[in-house]
Amino acid sequence: MGEAALLSDLVQRMGKKWSAIQTKLNRSADSCRDKYREMSDDFIKGRWREQETELLKRYIREQLNAEPTADMKELGKQVEEQGIQIPWSTISKRMGKRSRLSCFKKWQKMTGVLSPSDDYAGKSSKDGGEGPALKRAKLEQPEEASAPADYDVYNAKMAAETVEAVELPDTDALVPTVREI
């Protein structure tokens, strides 16, 4: 049974108890929920219509108490610089048929804000560990108590730092030559 089929089966048997399902799939609760929603017919997938995009912009501006004509790229910079958290679950509910992940991804495209994983491909941060990607990851708010929202980003960050910190010895210097034996 594939992972997607197993996820569907677990949701049918256990309900949408993402923190319980995460242990069965060895994935985060957020990842399980978002994958289930991606597979579900309850949400619109694919290309955003212009009306939906304008509605999303309106809800984001309202959430940020911004002017109705505020530029999305400028709002993106403001959110990132000030560490503002946008409640994507709330915005998703107001949108109706768009998941929180879909709303967040559309925000990323409108503002040029990168995905948290885009920043952690072995790159280090100048500001002592909490770089822009980790700050952006905190924008995602879980709907229910589960693993922290920045759990996967934290693990990716730790892995990148571990790789950077490990220095392997010169193996040629450790192997004795024939003359030394």
Order of alpha helices (4+ residues) and beta strands (2+ residues): alpha-alpha-alpha-alpha-alpha-alpha-alpha-alpha-alpha-alpha
